[in-house]
């Protein structure tokens, strides 16, 4: 996919012509084109969830104009809210003026938690767990041979003590595991289940929950861009004033949780749309993102913006647990077509695309009546 993603006037074309353009751009065959009409049949749906009665359709759209790490992208979106697609395409067009988005990501490390109750001596229990760490990790390593063959597997154990909860003191063991191209929920849950009896024996406690955390803060992705303020120039507005307004609006969201909630919801308009199109657990992504936004005890904006040297500079970083093997990515034809549209990225590549997609609400809408007034609407 070497051709430009800058599709001028794309929104003016009829759906049939848009499909032809995207099919050529992504190399879709007839089967993949048909998948854009829904792709899921009742029999497949019945294998995904319980008590299936039918199917529920949402629009499948694309946002062009993206440059991510020097590569052209057209992003697949499944969303029902008006204006999101146009806003994302416009944001990507503006970012092109500064070379597009630069992204990065951590290794795909997920965390599972084992909750231990009624531990008689938490300090001694912690010492015993850490002393046996290598043995414990070695015991669960054979559980996932495919992940192990691809270079992943269990990495570390950490122990946290919660001395005061409504249910009394708790010892919490964190298992970190590299899950490669999987989202990893099933893998880390299985490993936590296997660890629990050994942890009970070591601590003389009682294991209750053994499950992943969606605050996957060891598996973050980030994106940044640098946009010349002149890119915001219009007959009505000076670009420098628009850039200053974006900085001021973001400062509001950093300082006030009421504004931050709406600001971050706008961010997830983009990430959820791409996540849903590509078969991801968008609820897990949202949970991790909102928890990360409150990681220092105060809920705030996920973005940071500043104006320097006649450019608007932005950065966004958040947990991004996604996968490209298993689950919906294997069963849903439309999700597979969406991933092909993105060039069939690995899990880290998809995570980086998603953090570039969330820039939908980085800049609030300018009010038409006053050049320096900005809308707080979603």
N, C-alpha and C positions, 0 to 999 in steps of 0.2 A: 504494500500500500504506500506508494511513493508519491501519488498525486496529491494536490493540495486539498485540504479539508475546507478551504474558504469557498463556500458555495453561495455566491451572490444571488439574491432573488429566489432562493430555494423555497421559501415559505409561500411564494406567489404561485408556485407550480401546483397542478392537481396531484392527488395522491398517486395515481398511476405513473406519472412522470417521475415523481420523487422515488418511487420504488425502483424504477429503471436505473436512475442515477446511482442509488445506493447499491443495487445489485452489481452494477459494473464496478463501482469503487471497491466493494468488499469481496467480489468474486463469488456471489451467491449463485447456487444452482436453483432449479425449479423447486426442489424439496425445501430448501432453506427459505425461498421466497414464500412458499405456502405456510411455513412456520410463523411468518409475521402476521398471519390471520388468526393466531391463537395457539396453534400447535398442539394443545393438550386435548386428548380425547377422554371420554368418560371412564374408560377402563384404566388408563394411566392415572387419572385423578383418584380413582378408588384405591390405588396402591399407595398414594401419597398421604392421605388423611382418612379418618374414620367418617362413616355416615354420609358419604357423598351422595348428593341429589342431582347435581348438575355442575355447570361451569359459569364463571363470572368474568366478563371481559373488561379490560381497561385499554386505553389508547397506548399503542407502541409508537414512539416518535424518535427522532434523532436530533441531536444538537451538533451542528457543524462548527468549524472555525478553530478547533483546538490544536495547539502545539504543546506537546508535553515532552520535555527533554529532547527537543529538536525534531520530534517526529509528529507527523500530521495524524490527527484522530478525529473521527466522527463518533459521538457518544450515543449509545442506545438508552432510551428512557421509557419507563412505564409509569405514567402519572396521569391523574385526572384534573389537577389544578391548573386553571388557565394562567398564562403568562410565564410559567416556569421555563418552558422550552425556549421561548424567545429571549428571556433574560439570560439564560445560560449561554446561548449562542452569541448574544451581545457582549457578555462578559469575556468570552473567549476571543471575540474580535478585538476588544480593547487590549487584552493581554498580549495579543500578537504584536502590538506596536512596540512592546518591550522584549520580544523574543519568545513569548509564551510562558509556560510554567516550568519551573525546575522542581523536581520531586525526588524524594528518597524514602527509604523504609528500613525498619529493623528486620532481623531474621524472624521467621514465622513462629515465634515462641508463644505458646498458650500456657495458662496456669490453671491447675485444678486445686481445690481446697478439700482437706479432710478435717472435719470438726471433731475434736476430742473433748469429751465431757468427763467429769468426776475423776480427773487426774489428781492423785494424792500429793505429788511433789512436782509441780510444773518445771522448776529449774532443773531438777535431776532428769526429768523426762526429755527436756530439750537437749541436754547433754548426750543422752543415750541415742536419740534420733540422729543427731549430727555425727556422732561417733560411728554409726552404722550407715551413713549416707551412701557410700560407695556400694555396699552390699545391697541395700534396698534398691538403688537405681539399677544395678545389674540384674536383680530378680525380675524387674518389670520390662527390661529392654526387649526380651523376645516376644512380647505381646503383639507388636506391630511390625512384622517382618518387612512389609513394603516400605513403610516410613524409614525403617532402619536401613534398608538397601539404598534408599535415595539420599542418605546422609543425615536423617533426622533421628529422633529418639529422646529419651529422658535426659535432662541436663543437670538439674539441681533440685535440692530440697531446702526449704527455709522454714523456720518455726516462729510463729507470732503468738504472744500471750495476750489475751483479753481478760484482764483481771476483774472487770466490772461489767456485767451484762444483766439483763432482767432475769436470765436463767442461771446466773452464777458464772464463775470463772470458766474460761474456755482456752484450750490450746489449739491453734490452727496451723496445720502443716500445708505449705505451698509446694506443689510439684510443678516445676517448669519443664516443658517438653517442646522440642522443635518438631512441628507437624508437617513441614514441607509445603506441598501445594494443597493440602486439605484445610478446611476451616478448623477442624481439629476437635470439635466438641466430643464426638464419640470416642476418639482416641484417648483424650485425657481423662474422660469419665471412666473408661475401662481401666486405665492405669490406677486411678484413685481408688476404685473398688478393690483392685488387687492389693494395693498397699495397706488398706484399712486394717485387716487382721494383724499384720505385722506391727503396725503402729500401736494397736491396742495392747499387744503383748509387751512392747517396749515401754509403754507409758503407764500400764495398768489402768487405762482409762476406757471410755466407751465411745466408739466412733458412731457418729450420726450421719451428717451429710458428707458425701464424697462426690463433688461435682465441680465443673469448671466455674471460673468467674468470668463474666463478660467485661470486667475492667481489665482488658488485656493490655496493660501498660508496658509490657515488654515487647509488644508487637504494634508499634506505632508507625504511621506514615505521615509525611509532611510535604507541603507544597509551598512554593513562594513565587512571587512575580514582581517585576519592576516596570511600572507603566509610566511613560513620559506624561506630564500633566497636560501637554498639548493634545494628547489623544482624547481628552474629555471636552475639548473646545466644541461649542456649538454656536449657532447664531444667537442663542438666548443666554448662554452661560460661558464664563471664562473657565478654562480647564483648571487653573490654579485654585479657583474658588470651589469647584466641585471636589477636587482632591482634598482640600482643607475640610470640607464638609464630611467627606467619608471618614477622615481621621477623627473628627469631632463626634460623629455618630458612633464609631467604634469605641471611643473613650467612654461614652455613655454606657455601652454594653459591658465594658470591663468593670465599671463602677457600680452598676445597678442590676440586681438579679431579675427585676421585672422586665427591663429592656433585654437583658441577656437571653431570657427564655424565648422571646420573639425573634431575636437575632439568630440564635442557634437553630430555631425551628426553620427559618429561612435557609440556613446552610443545609439542613437535612432534606429540604425539598429536592436538592440536586443529588445528594448522595443516595437517598432512598430510591430515587427514580432509576439510577444506574444499577444499584444493588438489586432491585426487584427485577429489572430487565435481565440481569445476568444470573438470577437464581440464588442470590445470597440471603442470609438471615439478617434482614434489615433491622429487625427488632433488637437483635444482639448488638449490631453496630450502633444503633441509637443509644441503647443502655450504656455501652462503654463510653460513647462520646459525652453523654450528659454527666456521667460519673467523673470523667476526666476533667470536665469543665468546672467541677467542684472539688478538685483534688486537694486544694489548700484550705478547704473548709468554707469557701465562699464561691457560689456559683457565678460564673462570668463568661464573657465571650470566648469562643474557641479561636477567633482570629485576632491578629495584631496588625495594625496599620500605622504607618508613619509617612511623613512627607520629608524628603531629603533630596537636595540637588536637583530640583525641578522634576522629581519623579515621585509617584506614589508607590510605596514598597509594602507588600503584604506577605504575611506568613500564616499558615495554618498547620497545626499538628494535632493528631488525635489517634487513639487506638483504632486499628482497622483489621479486624479478624475476618478474612474472606478466604474462599477456597475455589479451586477450578476443577476439582475431581470429586466424584461422589454426589449424592443427594440430588437436588434439582438440576445441577449442572450436567448430570448424567441422564436424567429422565425427561427433562423438558426440552422439546425441540427448539422453542423460541429462545430459551436461555443459551442453548448451544449456538444458535445463530447470532445472538448478541455478542457472545464471546468471540466468534469469528470476525464480526465487524470490528472488534477491538484488536484483531491480530492474534487471537489465541494467547493472551498473556499468561505467565505463571501467576501464582498467588500474590507475590510481592508486586509484580507489575500491575495487577488489577487493583491492589490497595493504593498504589500511587495514582492511578487513573481516577479512583474515587475521590481522593483528597483534592485533585484538581477540579473535579466536577462540583464540589461543594461550594464553589465560589459564586454561586448563583446570587446570594444575598450579601455579598461583600459591600456592594455600594447600594445604599437606599435610593429610591426614586426621588428625583428632584421635583419639588412642587412647581407647578407651572406659573404660579402667580409671583413668586419671589425667588430670585436666583440663589439666595443663601438659605432657603428653607428646605428641609428634607423630610420626606415622609417616613413614618415608622411602621407603615403597613406591611403585611405579608403578601 
